[in-house]
Amino acid sequence: MIKNAKSLMDKCKNLAIKNNNISNEEKVKLFMSIFKARPVYLSRDDRIKAHFTTCFLSLVIHRFLEKKLDEKFTSSQIIEKLREMNFVENVGSEYIPTYTRDDLTDALHEKFGFRTDYEILTKNKLKEILKTLRISKIP
């Protein structure tokens, strides 16, 4: 049984920061700043576990992206670019990318096998991309 959120978050941080070259304190500060972490006041075990699972999953996905991109981009760059990658829905179920293409977006498109940066996407095309991502096995 988990008794408090602080010990669980400490375990999460310890798992996430193993086997890297920068100090643990720097890693925790980086994690807290990138993910805009703030104190969490939870008391029920199920909610603590759910919060831990969400935090840990976000770290795993983040590290996966870093590794998939051959660690050529910083954590901050990846997070900011993903936040910028938006689309506007146009009349007729079309989606227009609103982000600027750069080396990071090109690397993301190359590694994951689809392009969204230079064409207007129809709803069917967007569904096809999402279906492909769900089916494909990412090594």
N, C-alpha and C positions, 0 to 999 in steps of 0.2 A: 504494500500500500504506500502511496506517495503521501508524505506528510506536509510538504510545503512547496510552493512554486519556486522559491529561490534555489533550493537544492536541485530541483529538476532543471532549471535554466543553467545552473552551474555545470551539470552533467552534459547538457546540450552544447554549451560553449567548449567544454573540454574535448568532446568528441569532434567538434568542428575544426578545432585549431591544431590538431596533431599533425606532425610530419611536415611542417613548413619552416622557412628560414627566419621569418620575422618573429619578434617576441610575442608571447601570449597576450600581454597587455595591449600591444598595438593591434593584434587581431581582434580582440574583443571590442576595442574602440572602433575599428573599421566596420565590424559587424553591426554594432549599435548605430553607427552613423548612416550606413548604407540602407539598412532596413528600417530606419527611423524608430528604433526600439525605445520603449519607455517602460516604466514600472507596470507590472501586471498584478492585480489584486484578485486572485482566485482562491477559493477555499475548497470547492468540491473536487474530489479526485478525478471525476470524469472530465471536468472542464480543464483541469490542469493537464491531464493527459492529452486532450484534444489540442490545447495550446502548444504543448511540447511537440506533438506530431506535426502541426502546421509549421512551426519554426524549423524543426529538423528537416522536413520535406523541402522547405524553401532553400535551406543551405545545401541540400543534396542536389537540387536542380541547379542552383547557382554554380556549384563546383563542377557539375556535369557540363554546363555551358562553357566555363573557363577551360576545361580539359578538351572539349570538342573543338574549341577555337584555338587550340594549341598554346594557350596562355599568352597570346599576342596582345590581348586587351586587358586593361585593369578592371577590377570589379566595378568601380564607379562608372566606367565607360559603358560596360554591358548593361548595368541597371538603368542608367539614364537613357541609353538608346532604346531599350525595350519600352520604357515609359513614353518615349517620343513616337514610337511606331504605331500611329493611329490611322484610321480611315474615315472618310466621310461618305455617308450613304447618299447616293445621287438618285434622282427620279428614275424609276424603272429597275429597281433592285440592282444597281451597280455600286461598286465601292471604289473610291479613288484614294490612293495613298497620300497622306499629308506630311510625310516625313521626307527628309533629304537623304539621298543615297550617299553612302561613304564606304570606306574600307570595312567597317564593322558590319554594316548591312549586307555588303557583298559577301563577306565571310559567312554570315548567318545563312544567307540564301544558298550559298555553295554547299555548306555542310549539311543542310537539311533538305536540299533537293527541290526547292521551288522558288519562284520569284514573285514578289508582290510590289516591287518598287517602281516599275516603269510601265505598268499597264493598268487599265481599268478592269477591275475584276467583277464578273457577274456573280450573282448569288450562287448559281450552279458551280462556277469555277471555285469559289470560296469553299463550298461544301465538299467539292472534290479534293481540294488541298487538305482540309480537315480530316476527311475520310482516309486519305493516304497516310497522314501522320499517325492516325490511330492504328492502322493496319501494319505499317512498316515497323520492323524491328530495328531499333537504333542500337548499334554496338556500343 
